[in-house]
Structures are given as structure tokens and as C-alpha cells.
């Protein structure tokens, strides 16, 4: 493994009435993993997001599901940074249970700032680029 790891134990809140994990929860976990990565490896970026000086706007995301997950499953979500271009950075998320792949996702975020008329693109902050490079495969 070369990416940033987030460990998650599935709770009842993550499941639906059928008993398996509701499909959108995987996207929630991508966001949590991304936030923890920022807090640990690019805290200045996390602060800028928290105080509204920087927006990380999700412009694309996708999921593939290989196996069902259920309450109390222990998952490891590995986030691997991908391409950085202009104001965008891509990420891949591998979801594993007991070393078996259960899902895979991708996400692209755009770095933006608020202006008088809405939002405008800004370059990916240098500290985020450096943090992402430290986790490249």
C-alpha cells in the first residue's frame, strides 16, 4: 500500500433496510478520508477550507462495487492521489475488507475561491501538491 489509509467500522447508520451498506455511504467515506488526509498532511489547506478562503469542489466522482459490506465490517480505505492539473486534483479510493477489494472509487476536485460574482479557479495549493506527491505510487 502506498496511499493514505482511513480505517472505518461500518455502523447501523451506514446500512439500509436490507442490511447492506447504502451505496452513497462509500462517497461519504471518500469525503472523510480526504478531510483526514488534509488535516494530517496539509493542515494549512484544511484551515483555508474551514474558514472559507478555499473551496474544494467535487467536479467528478465514480464508484464500482465488487462485494456487499455489512454492519460491523472493518474496512480500510486507501486514497491514492492521481493527476494534478491546473486547479484540479484527482484521487483514487480502494475499499478493502480483510485484504479483499470490495469497492473502488475516483474523485476529482477543483480548487476555487469566492469572489464578488461567484467562484473562480485557483491553482492547487503547493502544500497539497507536495502532500499528494508523498503518497504517489
ABEGO torsion letter per residue (X at the ends): XABBBBBBBBBAAABBAAGBBBAAAAAAAAAAAAAAAAAAABAAAAAAAAAGABBBBBABBBBBBABBBBBGBBBBBBBBBBBBBEABBBBBBBBBBGGBBABBBBBBBBBBBBBAAEBBBBBBBAAAAAAAAAABX
